[in-house]
Structures are given as structure tokens and as C-alpha cells.
Amino acid sequence: MYFNENYKFWLGGFIEGEGSLTISIVKSNKARYGFFLQFEFNITQHKNGLNKLNKFKLLFNNKGQIHQNSSFNNVWVYSLKGTSNLINHIVSFYLKYIISNLCKFNKKEF
């Protein structure tokens, strides 16, 4: 599916409001120091917004998964985990469609 530039900027604004980036410390006997860092990008939506979550999955080359929130039946989450996924998909998207847009917005005079 092709997403035009305006739609990608719209998705960037959507991420600003509904998205999150998290870093978790996970205990593991297999890790060199007994733990590892897990990077994760999430967007949460009511079940009525499942189509938006599917569009994000398509945008990021069908990487990640969409699953029901374990605490709320009507809430669904798109999540993309892993350092390489975040570097290859999320960081580049943030730089082009979120941060660059914020910089343009802050330069405007009101």
C-alpha cells in the first residue's frame, strides 16, 4: 500500500498523541550482565480504531503485531519491538515526519 507524504505527516501527528516509545529492563540468565534492554514502540486504540493500527503495521513493512490489551477488552495495541526495527523504521519516520514537522511549526510566527 502506498502512503502519500501528507498522510505520513498525519500519521506522525497521530503518533504524537497516541504513540509511545519504551525501554524495559528485562532480567535474563542468558544476558551477559543478567539483564537486557528491550525497546518497544506502541500505539493504543479502542477497537473502533483497529483500521488505523493496521495502517501503521503496513507503513512499517508488516513488522510488529496487533494484539488485544490484556487489561481492557475493547483496547488494541500495535507494537513493534527490537533495536533494529526501531532504528530501521521508527527513528527514520520520527526524524522525517514528526521532528522535522515540529521544527517547521516552531519557526512560524503567531
trRosetta pair geometry for C-beta under 8 A, 3 or more apart (Angstrom, degrees):
i j d omega theta_ij theta_ji phi_ij phi_ji
1 55 7.8 -95 100 -134 152 73
1 58 5.0 10 41 169 125 141
3 7 4.9 -125 -171 90 88 124
3 8 5.3 107 130 -61 118 87
3 11 7.3 -6 -174 -13 147 141
3 55 7.8 106 -90 -176 126 102
3 58 8.0 136 -42 110 116 107
3 59 6.0 9 -15 -106 154 94
4 7 5.1 92 58 11 73 104
4 8 7.2 -136 101 -7 37 90
5 8 5.6 -55 -149 34 34 113
5 9 6.6 34 154 -18 66 101
6 9 5.7 -53 -152 35 34 110
6 10 6.5 37 147 -20 65 103
7 10 5.3 -50 -150 34 37 116
7 11 6.4 40 149 -20 66 101
8 11 5.5 -48 -147 36 35 113
8 12 6.5 44 148 -25 62 101
8 59 7.6 142 -113 -140 86 127
8 93 7.7 -130 -171 -147 107 93
8 96 7.8 -14 140 112 131 112
8 97 5.1 -109 143 -107 95 142
9 12 5.3 -46 -151 30 36 119
9 13 6.8 38 150 -17 63 99
9 97 5.4 -150 -97 -153 50 93
9 101 6.0 134 -145 -87 101 143
10 13 5.8 -52 -155 34 34 111
10 14 6.5 38 145 -21 64 104
11 14 5.2 -51 -149 34 37 118
11 15 6.5 43 150 -24 66 99
11 55 7.3 -136 -104 123 125 117
11 56 7.0 156 -158 -93 122 81
11 59 6.6 150 -177 -90 168 165
11 97 6.9 4 75 151 88 150
12 15 5.6 -48 -151 30 33 113
12 16 6.8 40 149 -24 62 99
12 93 7.1 -166 -94 161 93 90
12 94 7.8 138 -135 -116 101 40
12 97 3.5 -157 -66 138 138 101
12 98 4.3 -160 -169 -70 110 73
12 101 6.1 128 113 12 145 147
13 16 5.5 -45 -154 25 37 117
13 17 6.9 22 154 -7 64 105
13 98 7.9 168 -63 -111 39 79
13 101 7.7 -91 -63 119 84 158
14 17 6.2 -67 -157 43 33 102
14 18 5.8 -25 168 28 72 116
14 19 7.4 82 119 -25 66 104
14 43 7.6 34 135 -141 100 134
14 52 7.0 -142 -177 -170 152 129
15 18 6.7 -81 -123 60 22 76
15 19 3.7 -6 -161 -1 69 143
15 43 6.7 -78 -113 -91 68 117
15 93 7.9 116 -29 129 168 121
15 94 7.8 -120 117 -95 151 78
15 98 6.4 -75 77 -82 124 132
16 19 6.9 13 -32 36 14 102
16 98 6.2 158 -63 -139 100 113
18 43 5.2 53 121 -154 103 86
18 44 6.3 -144 -178 53 92 63
18 45 6.8 29 -172 -72 143 81
19 41 6.8 -9 -170 -174 110 89
19 42 6.7 158 -154 86 61 49
19 43 4.8 -34 -95 -89 77 84
20 41 7.4 168 86 -153 47 48
20 42 5.1 -10 57 59 92 95
20 43 7.8 163 16 -81 67 41
20 44 7.9 12 8 -7 111 103
21 39 7.5 -14 -172 -168 90 88
21 40 7.4 160 -156 86 48 47
21 41 5.5 -18 -102 -101 71 72
21 86 7.6 93 -139 -137 111 127
21 90 7.3 134 -100 161 114 146
22 39 7.6 161 87 -153 51 44
22 40 5.0 -15 61 64 94 95
22 42 7.0 11 3 4 112 113
23 37 5.6 -13 -171 -169 102 107
23 38 7.2 151 -158 74 50 46
23 39 5.7 -17 -103 -99 76 66
23 40 7.8 168 -84 22 31 73
24 37 7.2 146 74 -159 45 54
24 38 4.5 -18 60 58 98 101
24 40 6.9 18 -2 6 107 118
25 35 5.4 13 180 171 90 136
25 36 7.8 165 -153 82 53 28
25 37 6.3 -32 -99 -100 58 63
25 38 7.9 -174 -80 17 12 81
26 31 7.9 139 92 -38 84 146
26 35 6.1 154 79 -161 42 79
26 36 5.5 -23 63 62 97 76
26 37 7.5 149 17 -110 86 13
26 38 5.1 51 -17 -17 126 118
27 34 6.6 -21 -148 156 74 80
27 35 5.2 -44 -102 -99 45 89
28 31 4.2 91 77 -11 106 105
28 34 7.0 159 64 179 50 34
28 35 6.2 117 24 -119 76 32
28 36 5.7 -12 27 4 132 100
29 34 7.3 -3 -105 -129 36 63
31 34 5.9 -58 79 50 103 4
31 35 5.5 -99 83 63 155 9
31 36 4.4 -155 -107 -44 137 94
38 81 6.5 -17 -180 -159 98 111
39 81 6.8 141 86 -159 58 58
39 82 6.6 -38 66 95 94 8
39 83 5.4 98 26 -82 133 58
39 86 5.0 -63 130 -18 135 153
40 79 5.8 -12 -170 -166 108 106
40 80 7.1 153 -156 78 58 46
40 81 4.8 -18 -102 -102 85 78
41 64 7.7 -70 71 -99 97 141
41 79 6.8 154 81 -153 53 53
41 80 4.5 -8 56 57 104 98
41 81 7.8 -159 24 -72 66 37
41 85 7.8 -131 17 120 115 108
41 86 6.2 151 -30 -105 113 92
41 90 4.9 -171 -62 -98 155 148
42 77 5.6 -23 -158 -167 106 109
42 78 6.9 150 -153 79 51 55
42 79 4.9 -12 -99 -100 81 82
42 80 7.9 -167 -70 23 42 65
43 52 7.6 -113 137 124 136 104
43 53 6.3 -177 91 -109 112 81
43 56 5.8 134 29 -22 149 174
43 77 7.1 155 77 -155 44 59
43 78 4.7 2 52 51 95 104
44 69 7.0 46 -139 -69 110 128
44 75 6.1 4 -174 -176 102 108
44 76 7.4 162 -152 85 57 41
44 77 5.1 -21 -101 -101 74 82
45 48 7.6 -119 158 67 102 59
45 49 3.2 -110 179 85 132 127
45 50 6.8 -174 96 -64 127 38
45 52 5.9 150 -86 65 163 118
45 53 5.6 -141 27 -46 133 109
45 75 7.2 162 88 -152 31 64
45 76 5.7 -22 69 64 81 87
45 77 7.8 160 23 -86 66 37
45 78 7.9 27 8 -7 108 94
46 49 5.5 90 57 8 66 102
46 74 5.6 -4 -154 143 79 100
46 75 6.2 -50 -105 -99 44 62
46 76 7.7 42 147 19 11 83
47 50 5.9 -2 -169 -38 51 109
47 74 4.9 -92 -9 -163 109 68
47 75 7.2 -92 -41 -70 72 17
47 76 5.9 97 -96 -16 57 112
49 52 4.6 -29 -180 27 89 119
49 53 6.6 93 126 -21 83 92
49 76 7.5 -162 76 53 82 108
50 53 5.5 -54 -153 35 41 114
50 54 6.4 44 150 -21 70 103
50 66 7.2 92 -151 176 85 144
50 76 5.6 39 -96 50 85 160
51 54 5.6 -51 -149 35 35 114
51 55 6.6 39 151 -23 64 101
52 55 5.6 -52 -153 31 35 113
52 56 6.8 35 150 -18 65 100
53 56 5.7 -50 -153 32 36 111
53 57 6.6 38 149 -19 65 102
53 66 5.0 108 140 -118 127 124
53 76 6.0 -98 -18 115 166 117
53 77 7.6 150 -127 160 139 12
53 78 4.1 179 -156 -46 95 115
54 57 5.5 -51 -150 34 36 114
54 58 6.5 37 151 -17 66 103
54 66 6.8 -31 -76 -47 63 158
55 58 5.6 -52 -149 38 35 112
55 59 6.2 43 150 -26 65 104
56 59 5.3 -49 -146 33 34 118
56 60 6.4 10 162 2 66 107
56 64 7.9 -37 121 70 97 147
56 78 5.1 114 79 121 130 168
57 60 6.4 -70 -147 50 27 93
57 62 5.9 38 157 -122 90 42
57 63 7.4 -162 -155 58 68 42
57 64 5.8 -132 -117 72 84 104
57 65 7.9 49 -112 -113 125 13
57 66 6.2 -72 -53 -39 139 108
57 78 5.9 -135 -55 -141 90 124
58 61 8.0 46 -177 -70 32 13
58 62 6.5 16 -106 -67 42 68
59 93 7.7 73 147 -109 119 143
60 63 4.9 -83 131 47 100 99
60 64 6.3 39 91 5 135 120
60 80 6.1 -54 133 -91 162 151
60 85 7.6 57 173 -171 125 99
60 89 4.4 62 -143 -169 101 143
60 90 7.5 9 -114 -61 132 69
60 93 7.7 -61 -87 -39 95 147
61 89 7.0 -127 21 -98 103 125
63 80 5.7 60 118 -131 101 110
63 85 5.4 179 159 -134 145 118
63 89 6.3 -149 51 -39 144 161
64 78 6.0 60 133 176 136 82
64 79 5.6 -171 -162 94 107 41
64 80 3.5 -64 -81 -86 124 74
64 81 7.2 128 -114 5 78 63
64 85 7.1 130 -59 -176 87 149
65 78 7.5 -177 95 -148 33 54
65 79 6.1 -12 59 58 75 84
66 76 6.1 21 180 170 95 115
66 77 7.0 172 -150 86 54 42
66 78 5.1 -25 -96 -96 81 71
66 79 8.0 153 -93 15 34 67
67 76 7.0 176 93 -155 26 75
67 77 5.9 -21 63 61 73 90
67 79 7.2 -29 24 16 103 111
68 73 7.1 -5 -175 -148 125 41
68 75 7.3 106 -164 83 64 55
68 76 5.6 -50 -104 -103 50 73
68 77 7.7 92 -166 16 7 82
69 72 4.8 11 89 50 128 82
69 73 8.0 -103 67 -50 86 10
69 75 3.9 -9 17 95 136 104
69 76 6.6 -132 -17 -88 83 19
69 77 5.6 99 -72 -23 82 109
71 75 7.6 -10 74 54 78 132
72 75 3.9 45 90 14 118 120
80 85 5.1 -148 167 145 102 134
80 86 7.1 145 117 -74 106 67
80 89 6.7 -88 169 80 156 140
80 90 6.6 168 89 -52 137 118
81 85 6.6 72 85 48 30 143
82 85 4.3 80 73 12 102 108
82 86 6.7 -174 91 -9 52 86
83 86 5.9 -62 -150 38 28 108
83 87 6.2 22 158 -15 67 109
84 87 5.8 -55 -143 40 32 108
84 88 5.8 18 164 -8 68 116
85 88 6.1 -63 -134 47 24 101
85 89 5.6 -22 -180 22 65 118
85 90 7.1 53 133 -8 72 103
86 89 7.0 -72 -121 55 16 81
86 90 4.6 -38 -147 40 60 124
86 91 6.1 71 150 -28 71 94
87 90 7.7 7 -25 49 13 82
87 91 5.4 -9 -134 16 38 133
87 92 8.0 58 161 -23 44 90
88 91 7.8 71 13 36 15 97
88 92 7.1 -24 174 1 27 123
89 92 6.7 -84 -159 40 12 102
89 93 6.3 5 160 -14 58 117
90 93 5.7 -62 -147 39 28 110
90 94 6.1 30 157 -21 67 107
91 94 5.7 -54 -147 36 30 112
91 95 6.3 30 156 -20 64 106
92 95 5.8 -53 -147 35 31 112
92 96 6.4 13 162 -5 64 112
93 96 6.3 -69 -147 46 27 99
93 97 5.6 -31 -180 30 68 116
93 98 7.3 53 131 -6 72 104
94 97 7.2 -75 -115 55 13 76
94 98 4.8 -43 -149 42 57 123
94 99 5.8 53 152 -16 77 103
95 98 7.7 18 -15 49 11 81
95 99 5.5 -30 -128 42 36 124
95 100 6.7 53 157 -29 51 100
96 99 7.9 47 8 47 15 85
96 100 5.8 -17 -155 10 28 133
97 100 7.1 5 -54 44 12 103
97 101 6.3 9 176 -18 39 122
98 101 6.0 -65 -149 36 17 109
98 102 6.5 16 155 -18 59 107
99 102 5.6 -52 -148 34 33 112
99 103 6.5 35 154 -20 65 103
100 103 5.7 -51 -150 34 34 113
100 104 6.6 35 151 -18 65 103
101 104 5.7 -51 -149 35 34 111
101 105 6.3 35 152 -21 65 107
102 105 5.6 -55 -146 37 32 113
102 106 6.2 30 157 -19 66 107
103 106 6.0 -55 -145 36 29 109
103 107 6.7 29 155 -22 61 107
104 107 6.0 -61 -155 31 31 111
104 108 7.3 40 150 -33 62 97
105 108 6.0 -46 -163 12 37 114
